[in-house]
Amino acid sequence: MRATIHILVLSIVVGCASSRVEPGPVTLEFRLAEMFPGNGLTEMTVEESGRKVYVRDEIVLSNEDVASASVRQRQGRPAIEIVFNETGKEKLAEATALNLNMPLAILVNGRVLSAAIVRETYVGGSLTITGNFTQEEATRIAEGIVRR
């Protein structure tokens, strides 16, 4: 059985995604974050909610850790499924184990799409980003992730 993290990206983000995510490579980054400001943290706005999150500089996972990205239908809507390679799977497990009850920021082209709170160590090999994507938007992001 495959575990999956579901991250909701609201229509506020997705409605503008086609104009902000150009065809071509997409930079994907997972970074550990905090809920309060501190030394060495960068304040960023989470596009799904408008809330502030304080992101560490270190990139925990990136495009290099992705084995594949594709568009799947989830509850009748396009969603982006990211499958990690073995290195990525290990990095994600380690990052979530060390960051329980703290945000894990997911950035696409430098924008924080989500900062889900880590509730448990994640040992699955895939992640699904769901939202109000059009088929074109989801395809552009998925293809761009693996094109780097």
C-alpha positions in Angstrom: 0.0 0.0 0.0 1.3 3.4 -0.9 1.0 6.3 1.5 0.1 9.7 0.0 0.3 13.2 1.4 -2.6 15.4 0.0 -1.9 19.1 -0.1 -4.8 21.4 -1.0 -3.9 24.3 -3.2 -6.9 26.7 -3.2 -8.3 28.3 -6.4 -6.7 31.6 -5.5 -3.4 30.1 -6.5 -4.5 27.9 -9.3 -6.7 30.5 -11.0 -3.5 32.4 -11.7 -1.2 29.5 -12.2 -1.4 29.5 -16.0 0.0 33.0 -16.2 2.7 32.4 -13.6 3.9 29.0 -14.6 5.4 29.3 -18.0 6.1 26.3 -20.2 9.5 24.8 -19.6 11.4 23.8 -16.5 9.8 24.2 -13.1 11.9 24.6 -10.0 10.5 22.4 -7.2 11.8 22.9 -3.6 10.8 21.5 -0.3 12.2 23.5 2.6 11.7 23.2 6.4 9.9 26.2 7.9 8.9 27.8 11.2 5.7 29.5 12.3 7.5 32.4 13.9 10.3 34.7 12.6 13.9 34.0 13.7 17.5 34.4 12.6 18.3 32.8 9.3 14.7 32.5 8.2 13.0 34.2 5.3 9.5 35.4 5.6 7.3 34.2 2.7 3.5 34.2 2.1 1.8 30.9 1.5 -0.3 31.4 -1.6 -3.0 28.9 -0.6 -3.9 30.8 2.5 -2.1 34.2 2.6 -0.5 33.3 5.9 3.1 34.0 6.7 5.7 31.2 7.0 9.4 31.6 7.9 11.4 29.4 5.6 14.9 28.0 6.1 17.4 28.5 3.3 18.4 24.8 3.0 16.6 22.9 0.2 15.5 19.5 1.6 14.2 18.1 -1.7 14.3 19.4 -5.2 13.7 18.3 -8.8 16.8 16.0 -8.5 14.9 13.9 -6.0 11.9 13.3 -8.3 11.6 10.1 -10.3 8.5 11.2 -12.1 5.7 13.7 -12.1 2.3 13.2 -13.8 -1.2 14.4 -13.9 -3.8 12.1 -12.3 -7.5 12.6 -11.8 -8.4 13.0 -8.1 -12.1 13.4 -7.2 -12.8 14.3 -10.8 -10.2 17.0 -11.0 -6.6 17.1 -12.3 -3.9 16.7 -9.6 -0.1 16.5 -9.8 1.4 13.3 -8.6 5.1 13.4 -7.7 7.0 10.1 -7.2 10.4 10.4 -5.5 13.5 8.4 -6.3 15.1 6.4 -3.5 17.2 9.3 -2.4 14.2 11.7 -2.3 12.2 9.2 -0.4 14.9 8.9 2.3 15.3 12.7 2.4 11.6 13.2 2.9 11.4 10.6 5.7 14.4 12.3 7.5 13.0 15.8 7.1 9.6 14.9 8.4 11.0 13.0 11.3 13.0 16.0 12.4 10.3 18.6 11.7 7.2 17.2 13.5 4.5 19.7 14.1 6.3 22.3 12.0 5.6 23.4 8.4 7.2 21.9 5.4 7.1 24.5 2.6 6.6 23.4 -1.0 7.9 26.0 -3.4 7.3 26.0 -7.2 9.4 28.6 -9.1 10.2 30.3 -5.8 6.5 30.7 -4.6 5.2 28.9 -1.6 2.2 26.9 -2.8 1.8 25.1 0.5 3.3 24.8 4.0 1.6 21.7 5.4 2.2 21.0 9.0 4.1 17.7 9.4 2.1 15.4 11.7 4.1 12.2 11.4 7.3 10.8 9.8 6.4 10.3 6.1 7.8 7.1 4.6 5.8 7.1 1.4 7.4 7.5 -2.0 4.9 9.8 -3.6 3.0 13.0 -3.0 -0.1 14.4 -4.6 -0.9 18.1 -5.0 -4.6 18.7 -5.5 -6.6 21.8 -6.1 -8.6 23.6 -8.8 -6.0 23.0 -11.5 -7.1 23.0 -15.1 -5.7 20.1 -17.1 -3.3 22.5 -18.9 -2.0 24.0 -15.6 -1.4 20.6 -14.0 0.3 19.3 -17.1 2.5 22.4 -17.4 3.7 22.0 -13.8 4.2 18.2 -13.9 6.1 18.3 -17.2 8.2 21.2 -15.9 9.2 19.4 -12.8 10.8 16.6 -14.7 12.2 18.7 -17.5 15.0 20.3 -15.3 
